[in-house]
Amino acid sequence: MQYTSFSNESYQEVKPQHGFLEIENLVKSYPTPDKGDAVVLDGVNLTIGEDEYISVIGHSGCGKSTLLKIIGGFQKATSGSVRLDGKEIRKPGADRMMVFQNYSLLPWLTVRENIRLAVDEVLKNANRAERISIVNEHLAMVNLTSAADKYPDEISGGMKQRVGIARALAIRPKMLLMDEPFGALDALTRGKLQRQVLDIWENHRQAVMMITHDVDEAIYMSDRIVLMTNGPCANIGEILKVPFQRPRDRSVIRNSKEYFELRNHALNFLDHHFTSEE
Ligand SMILES: Nc1ncnc2c1ncn2[C@@H]1O[C@H](COP(=O)(O)OP(=O)(O)OP(=O)(O)O)[C@@H](O)[C@H]1O
């Protein structure tokens, strides 16, 4: 793996002292009908701290979602290992919650019921009053208290995504896995929701891995940005450390020299890894 070649040393990768999620030599291939195995991920190594916010950027088809699904336990690695808190990940679990771009809410349940269902399913030791309180707390956290009794088709895309995030957070996962969570939203709603997610994360620190195609979003939100090389046989090309203090003010960091350099470095990397097929 290469690391950044910035003259400013602060951009160099700093591994978290205590690896919470540890990915070692991860390989994932799929069988093809005629050409043997197609290798999607080829030897991914990554360590994430328990309160780190990591973004993953790479061209379409390089294997970002595959990586997230393996961490989520929805797919199996072909070889290598993925451990969370020292335990090998073999199947989905309530310690890792996924948030998808397409919301994935149950349309026949209200906003409140969508969150309640997950809480009932996972927090089996909590009594009824505690579960109601957790649901209400998370509805309030994403400003959805007044929409609690609406159905998904009665609310906007941004609100649906907030339900998905509240549902994921309500069961108190150790790690949040987000696959382009703001991808389907208009720019204004996206900006607001990014801020809300950061506010929540700053108050309830947990490990986050977020896939995005947006370099500005990655810089604004993350501690480190993982840049993937193109597939097939994709790998981690570089890991960039984001040097800005939190809480971040988007308009302030955007005007800094470091922001400009970091953004250009990421964009140049992506340009460099642009295949002729794209
Ligand atoms: N179940 C599967 N069976 C066979 N091939 C698959 C399967 N799932 C994914 N792939 C292939 O693996 C590669 C990586 O797919 P993946 O969805 O992980 O990429 P991605 O980087 O998330 O793309 P995008 O940014 O477009 O969402 C693609 O070539 C895809 O066709």
The ligand as an SDF file (V2000), in Angstrom:
LIG
                    3D

 31 33  0  0  0  0  0  0  0  0999 V2000
  -23.0340  -10.9750   -6.0040 N   0  0  0  0  0  0  0  0  0  0  0  0
  -22.1420  -10.7040   -6.9780 C   0  0  0  0  0  0  0  0  0  0  0  0
  -21.8130  -11.6180   -7.8910 N   0  0  0  0  0  0  0  0  0  0  0  0
  -20.8930  -11.3610   -8.8510 C   0  0  0  0  0  0  0  0  0  0  0  0
  -20.2520  -10.1730   -8.9660 N   0  0  0  0  0  0  0  0  0  0  0  0
  -20.5500   -9.2200   -8.0740 C   0  0  0  0  0  0  0  0  0  0  0  0
  -21.5110   -9.4200   -7.0460 C   0  0  0  0  0  0  0  0  0  0  0  0
  -21.5890   -8.2970   -6.2890 N   0  0  0  0  0  0  0  0  0  0  0  0
  -20.7230   -7.4110   -6.8600 C   0  0  0  0  0  0  0  0  0  0  0  0
  -20.1110   -7.9580   -7.9260 N   0  0  0  0  0  0  0  0  0  0  0  0
  -19.0820   -7.3160   -8.7510 C   0  0  0  0  0  0  0  0  0  0  0  0
  -18.0590   -6.8440   -7.9050 O   0  0  0  0  0  0  0  0  0  0  0  0
  -17.5630   -5.6080   -8.3790 C   0  0  0  0  0  0  0  0  0  0  0  0
  -17.6360   -4.5790   -7.2720 C   0  0  0  0  0  0  0  0  0  0  0  0
  -18.9910   -4.2730   -6.9830 O   0  0  0  0  0  0  0  0  0  0  0  0
  -19.3830   -3.2350   -5.8290 P   0  0  0  0  0  0  0  0  0  0  0  0
  -20.8550   -3.0630   -5.8590 O   0  0  0  0  0  0  0  0  0  0  0  0
  -18.7520   -3.6500   -4.5530 O   0  0  0  0  0  0  0  0  0  0  0  0
  -18.6510   -1.8940   -6.3560 O   0  0  0  0  0  0  0  0  0  0  0  0
  -18.7900   -0.4110   -5.8340 P   0  0  0  0  0  0  0  0  0  0  0  0
  -17.4100    0.1410   -5.7740 O   0  0  0  0  0  0  0  0  0  0  0  0
  -19.5830   -0.3470   -4.5960 O   0  0  0  0  0  0  0  0  0  0  0  0
  -19.5980    0.2830   -7.0310 O   0  0  0  0  0  0  0  0  0  0  0  0
  -20.5780    1.5640   -7.0270 P   0  0  0  0  0  0  0  0  0  0  0  0
  -19.7340    2.7410   -6.6370 O   0  0  0  0  0  0  0  0  0  0  0  0
  -21.0230    1.6520   -8.4540 O   0  0  0  0  0  0  0  0  0  0  0  0
  -21.6970    1.2800   -6.0820 O   0  0  0  0  0  0  0  0  0  0  0  0
  -18.3760   -5.2370   -9.6040 C   0  0  0  0  0  0  0  0  0  0  0  0
  -17.6550   -5.5980  -10.7470 O   0  0  0  0  0  0  0  0  0  0  0  0
  -19.6200   -6.0670   -9.4570 C   0  0  0  0  0  0  0  0  0  0  0  0
  -20.1570   -6.3980  -10.7180 O   0  0  0  0  0  0  0  0  0  0  0  0
  1  2  1  0
  2  3  1  0
  2  7  2  0
  3  4  2  0
  4  5  1  0
  5  6  2  0
  6  7  1  0
  6 10  1  0
  7  8  1  0
  8  9  2  0
  9 10  1  0
 10 11  1  0
 11 12  1  0
 11 30  1  0
 12 13  1  0
 13 14  1  0
 13 28  1  0
 14 15  1  0
 15 16  1  0
 16 17  2  0
 16 18  1  0
 16 19  1  0
 19 20  1  0
 20 21  2  0
 20 22  1  0
 20 23  1  0
 23 24  1  0
 24 25  2  0
 24 26  1  0
 24 27  1  0
 28 29  1  0
 28 30  1  0
 30 31  1  0
M  END
$$$$
